[in-house]
Amino acid sequence: MAENKMMVRVIAPERVFYEGEASFLEFNTIEGIIGLYPKHIPMTVVVAPGVLKIREDGGDKEAALHSGFAEILGDSVTILAESVEWPDEIDIHRAEEAKIRAERRIHDNSQDIDRAELALKRALLRLEMTKKV
């Protein structure tokens, strides 16, 4: 591994989503956005819905990252994601329908509001990511 690189693994339940070397990584945690460079102090964080940015030699990659956990060990980062998608994998129609359902649940106050708000965040993130394709 190159000196100014860290090994990054992003694992979702159905697949190894990403594995490679990066010079920078950025994603949302429950405490805010975190940016990581090689040799970062070891820590674990809870991932919140947001954009995952991966800086490689060939440029930046972005994906929709929907909750999970991250283990940061200096020159390696492992993200165990509940769900993660590249922009071209997102079904726009399905995301729009999920947004409408979540907004309706929040407005009606008939269901678990926390769950509905999380569903709305995921739908909005998916729709935001499709604009980058």
N, C-alpha and C positions, 0 to 999 in steps of 0.2 A: 504494500500500500504506500502511495506517495506521502511525503511528509506533511503536506498541507491538505490532506484529505481525511475523511472519516468514512468508515463502512456504514452504509445505511441499509436497513432491512425494514420493509413495511409488510406486515403479514395480516391478511384478512382471513376470516373463517374458511372461505372457499379457495384461497390461493395465496401464493407469495406474490404480492402486488408489485413490489419493487425491491431490487437488490443491486447495489452498486456503490461506487465511491462518489462522494460529494464534498465540495469545499464549504458549503453553507446549507443549512436547513432551517425552515421557519414553519411554525404551526401554532394553532390556538391551544391553550390549556385552560383549565377552569379558573386560573389566576391571571390570565392574559396571554398575549402573544409572546412566544419564546423564539429567539434566534440562536442557532448553534453553529459554532466553528469548531474545527478539530481541537482536541485537548481541553474540551469543556469539562468542568467539574462533574464528577459522578452524581447522578440524581435520578429520581423517578418522578414522573408527572402524570396527571390525569388529562387526557386529551379531550378538548371540547370541539364541537363542529366548527369548521373553518377551512381555509385554503392551506394545503400543504405545498410549500415551495422547496424545490430541490435544485441546488446550483451544481451543475456538472461542467466538465470541460467544454462540452458542446452547447452549453446554454442552460437556461432555466426551464424546469418542468413544473407544472402545477396540477394538483388534483384536489378533489373534494374529499376531505377527511371528516368522518362522522363519529367522533368519540372513540375512546379506548385508553390505552396506557402506553407510556414511552419509558424506556430504560436508556439512560445516557451514561456511557462508560468511557469518557475521554475521547477515544478515537473510533468508537462505534455507537450507533444509535439503533435501537430496535423499537419499532412501533407495532403494538398489537392493536389493530383497528377493528372496531365493530363493523365498519363499512368504509370503503374508500374506492373512488372512481376517477378515471381520467375523464376529461370533459367530453370526449367523443363517445364515451360509454353511457352517457346520461340520456335517458328518454325524456325529452322536453314535455311531451304531452302528459306523461305520468307525473312528472314533477309539478306541473301546473294543477293537475287534479288534486295532488296531495296538499298543495298550498291552499286551495279552496276548501278542502275538507278540514284542515287544521284551523283556518280562520273561522269557519262555521262553528267548530267545537269551542273555540275560545269565546266567540260572540254569544253562543247559546249557554255557555257556562254549564253544560250538561255532562261533561266528562272530566277526566283528570286534566286540569289546566296545565300542569307541568309537562305532562306527556304531549299535550296539544302544542304547547309552545316549542318543545324540542322538535316535533314534527314540522312545525312552521319554519324553524331555523334550517332544518335539513333541506326542505323544499326550496327555500330562498337561496341557499348555498348552491344547490344543483342548478337552479335557473341562472344564477350569477356565473357559474362555471361554463354554461352552454354559450354564453356571449363571447367567450374567449376562444371558441373553436374557429 
